[in-house]
Amino acid sequence: MAAFTCTLRCGIDEALRALEDAVLGGSVSATREAAEELVSGGCRCAVRVYERYSALGGNRVSLSLTLLGGGPCTELCAVASGGSQALFFKINTFGEEAFLDCVRAAAERLR
């Protein structure tokens, strides 16, 4: 598992557009698997789950984005998982890190 969190200096809608463009544009095999949203008071939580094929690991890797916002800033938590072929422990996290790198790059432009 690889994770990344940060505060984005934009609203949640702008963050969602930029991050989804980065994830889906970063790999021809990337797909959005789920999208859910919750609203409570003035706070909005958006969850997105993506998958893509990892050529290095020969398997699929998932990426979950959770965004929390309600004003001019948005909190981001991105978690990538999968990609390892070991039975009891992880021996390869290259696919996870590579998937997360596209989110890190997009987030840096929004910070």
Phi and psi in degrees as GROMACS dihedral restraints (atoms count N, CA, C in turn):
[ dihedral_restraints ]
;  ai    aj    ak    al  type     phi  dphi    fc
    3     4     5     6     1  -128.2    20    10
    4     5     6     7     1   138.9    20    10
    6     7     8     9     1  -134.8    20    10
    7     8     9    10     1   155.7    20    10
    9    10    11    12     1  -150.1    20    10
   10    11    12    13     1   131.3    20    10
   12    13    14    15     1  -131.9    20    10
   13    14    15    16     1   149.0    20    10
   15    16    17    18     1  -168.6    20    10
   16    17    18    19     1   169.9    20    10
   18    19    20    21     1  -103.3    20    10
   19    20    21    22     1   129.6    20    10
   21    22    23    24     1  -102.1    20    10
   22    23    24    25     1   139.6    20    10
   24    25    26    27     1   -92.9    20    10
   25    26    27    28     1    55.9    20    10
   27    28    29    30     1  -158.4    20    10
   28    29    30    31     1   167.3    20    10
   30    31    32    33     1   -72.3    20    10
   31    32    33    34     1   166.8    20    10
   33    34    35    36     1   -66.6    20    10
   34    35    36    37     1   -35.0    20    10
   36    37    38    39     1   -65.6    20    10
   37    38    39    40     1   -44.4    20    10
   39    40    41    42     1   -63.4    20    10
   40    41    42    43     1   -41.4    20    10
   42    43    44    45     1   -62.8    20    10
   43    44    45    46     1   -46.1    20    10
   45    46    47    48     1   -58.5    20    10
   46    47    48    49     1   -46.2    20    10
   48    49    50    51     1   -60.6    20    10
   49    50    51    52     1   -48.7    20    10
   51    52    53    54     1   -65.7    20    10
   52    53    54    55     1   -42.7    20    10
   54    55    56    57     1   -70.1    20    10
   55    56    57    58     1   -42.1    20    10
   57    58    59    60     1   -65.3    20    10
   58    59    60    61     1   -40.1    20    10
   60    61    62    63     1   -59.4    20    10
   61    62    63    64     1   -40.8    20    10
   63    64    65    66     1   -67.3    20    10
   64    65    66    67     1   -43.4    20    10
   66    67    68    69     1   -67.6    20    10
   67    68    69    70     1   -51.0    20    10
   69    70    71    72     1   -73.3    20    10
   70    71    72    73     1   -27.6    20    10
   72    73    74    75     1   -83.5    20    10
   73    74    75    76     1   -10.2    20    10
   75    76    77    78     1   -86.2    20    10
   76    77    78    79     1   -10.5    20    10
   78    79    80    81     1  -157.8    20    10
   79    80    81    82     1   135.6    20    10
   81    82    83    84     1   -68.5    20    10
   82    83    84    85     1   -20.6    20    10
   84    85    86    87     1   -96.1    20    10
   85    86    87    88     1     0.2    20    10
   87    88    89    90     1   -73.1    20    10
   88    89    90    91     1   135.3    20    10
   90    91    92    93     1  -136.8    20    10
   91    92    93    94     1   149.5    20    10
   93    94    95    96     1   -87.5    20    10
   94    95    96    97     1   124.4    20    10
   96    97    98    99     1   -97.0    20    10
   97    98    99   100     1   -29.3    20    10
   99   100   101   102     1  -157.6    20    10
  100   101   102   103     1   151.8    20    10
  102   103   104   105     1  -146.4    20    10
  103   104   105   106     1   122.7    20    10
  105   106   107   108     1  -135.9    20    10
  106   107   108   109     1   151.3    20    10
  108   109   110   111     1  -140.4    20    10
  109   110   111   112     1   144.1    20    10
  111   112   113   114     1  -128.5    20    10
  112   113   114   115     1   144.5    20    10
  114   115   116   117     1  -131.1    20    10
  115   116   117   118     1   133.0    20    10
  117   118   119   120     1  -142.5    20    10
  118   119   120   121     1   117.3    20    10
  120   121   122   123     1    61.0    20    10
  121   122   123   124     1  -127.8    20    10
  123   124   125   126     1   -98.2    20    10
  124   125   126   127     1    14.3    20    10
  126   127   128   129     1  -110.5    20    10
  127   128   129   130     1   137.7    20    10
  129   130   131   132     1  -123.2    20    10
  130   131   132   133     1   134.3    20    10
  132   133   134   135     1  -119.6    20    10
  133   134   135   136     1   123.2    20    10
  135   136   137   138     1  -116.8    20    10
  136   137   138   139     1   132.0    20    10
  138   139   140   141     1  -120.6    20    10
  139   140   141   142     1   131.0    20    10
  141   142   143   144     1  -129.1    20    10
  142   143   144   145     1   138.7    20    10
  144   145   146   147     1  -125.1    20    10
  145   146   147   148     1   129.5    20    10
  147   148   149   150     1  -124.7    20    10
  148   149   150   151     1   157.8    20    10
  150   151   152   153     1  -134.7    20    10
  151   152   153   154     1   154.2    20    10
  153   154   155   156     1  -155.1    20    10
  154   155   156   157     1   161.0    20    10
  156   157   158   159     1   -82.3    20    10
  157   158   159   160     1   134.5    20    10
  159   160   161   162     1  -105.8    20    10
  160   161   162   163     1   108.1    20    10
  162   163   164   165     1   -63.6    20    10
  163   164   165   166     1   -34.6    20    10
  165   166   167   168     1   -63.7    20    10
  166   167   168   169     1   -41.2    20    10
  168   169   170   171     1   -94.2    20    10
  169   170   171   172     1   -13.5    20    10
  171   172   173   174     1    67.9    20    10
  172   173   174   175     1    31.4    20    10
  174   175   176   177     1  -151.9    20    10
  175   176   177   178     1  -174.0    20    10
  177   178   179   180     1  -101.2    20    10
  178   179   180   181     1   150.1    20    10
  180   181   182   183     1  -125.0    20    10
  181   182   183   184     1   141.9    20    10
  183   184   185   186     1  -109.9    20    10
  184   185   186   187     1   155.1    20    10
  186   187   188   189     1  -137.4    20    10
  187   188   189   190     1   125.4    20    10
  189   190   191   192     1  -112.2    20    10
  190   191   192   193     1   129.9    20    10
  192   193   194   195     1  -113.5    20    10
  193   194   195   196     1   129.8    20    10
  195   196   197   198     1  -121.5    20    10
  196   197   198   199     1   122.5    20    10
  198   199   200   201     1  -119.1    20    10
  199   200   201   202     1   135.9    20    10
  201   202   203   204     1  -127.3    20    10
  202   203   204   205     1   121.3    20    10
  204   205   206   207     1  -153.8    20    10
  205   206   207   208     1   166.2    20    10
  207   208   209   210     1  -172.4    20    10
  208   209   210   211     1    12.2    20    10
  210   211   212   213     1  -161.0    20    10
  211   212   213   214     1  -146.0    20    10
  213   214   215   216     1   -77.2    20    10
  214   215   216   217     1    -9.7    20    10
  216   217   218   219     1  -123.3    20    10
  217   218   219   220     1   155.9    20    10
  219   220   221   222     1  -133.2    20    10
  220   221   222   223     1   134.4    20    10
  222   223   224   225     1   -90.1    20    10
  223   224   225   226     1   135.9    20    10
  225   226   227   228     1  -121.4    20    10
  226   227   228   229     1   133.9    20    10
  228   229   230   231     1  -129.0    20    10
  229   230   231   232     1   118.0    20    10
  231   232   233   234     1  -116.9    20    10
  232   233   234   235     1   130.9    20    10
  234   235   236   237     1  -132.3    20    10
  235   236   237   238     1   123.4    20    10
  237   238   239   240     1  -107.8    20    10
  238   239   240   241     1   141.8    20    10
  240   241   242   243     1  -149.7    20    10
  241   242   243   244     1   165.7    20    10
  243   244   245   246     1    95.3    20    10
  244   245   246   247     1  -173.7    20    10
  246   247   248   249     1    94.1    20    10
  247   248   249   250     1   -20.7    20    10
  249   250   251   252     1   -84.8    20    10
  250   251   252   253     1   146.5    20    10
  252   253   254   255     1  -108.4    20    10
  253   254   255   256     1     0.3    20    10
  255   256   257   258     1   -77.2    20    10
  256   257   258   259     1   154.5    20    10
  258   259   260   261     1   -82.8    20    10
  259   260   261   262     1   -43.8    20    10
  261   262   263   264     1  -111.8    20    10
  262   263   264   265     1   -14.5    20    10
  264   265   266   267     1  -152.4    20    10
  265   266   267   268     1   164.5    20    10
  267   268   269   270     1   -86.9    20    10
  268   269   270   271     1   131.6    20    10
  270   271   272   273     1  -117.4    20    10
  271   272   273   274     1    -6.8    20    10
  273   274   275   276     1  -150.2    20    10
  274   275   276   277     1   114.8    20    10
  276   277   278   279     1  -119.3    20    10
  277   278   279   280     1    16.6    20    10
  279   280   281   282     1   -59.5    20    10
  280   281   282   283     1   -43.5    20    10
  282   283   284   285     1   -63.2    20    10
  283   284   285   286     1   -41.1    20    10
  285   286   287   288     1   -62.9    20    10
  286   287   288   289     1   -49.2    20    10
  288   289   290   291     1   -62.4    20    10
  289   290   291   292     1   -41.1    20    10
  291   292   293   294     1   -64.5    20    10
  292   293   294   295     1   -40.0    20    10
  294   295   296   297     1   -64.4    20    10
  295   296   297   298     1   -41.4    20    10
  297   298   299   300     1   -71.1    20    10
  298   299   300   301     1   -28.4    20    10
  300   301   302   303     1   -60.2    20    10
  301   302   303   304     1   -36.3    20    10
  303   304   305   306     1   -67.3    20    10
  304   305   306   307     1   -32.7    20    10
  306   307   308   309     1   -71.5    20    10
  307   308   309   310     1   -43.3    20    10
  309   310   311   312     1   -57.5    20    10
  310   311   312   313     1   -45.9    20    10
  312   313   314   315     1   -62.8    20    10
  313   314   315   316     1   -44.2    20    10
  315   316   317   318     1   -66.2    20    10
  316   317   318   319     1   -40.2    20    10
  318   319   320   321     1   -64.7    20    10
  319   320   321   322     1   -37.8    20    10
  321   322   323   324     1   -60.0    20    10
  322   323   324   325     1   -35.3    20    10
  324   325   326   327     1   -71.4    20    10
  325   326   327   328     1   -19.4    20    10
  327   328   329   330     1  -101.7    20    10
  328   329   330   331     1    -0.6    20    10
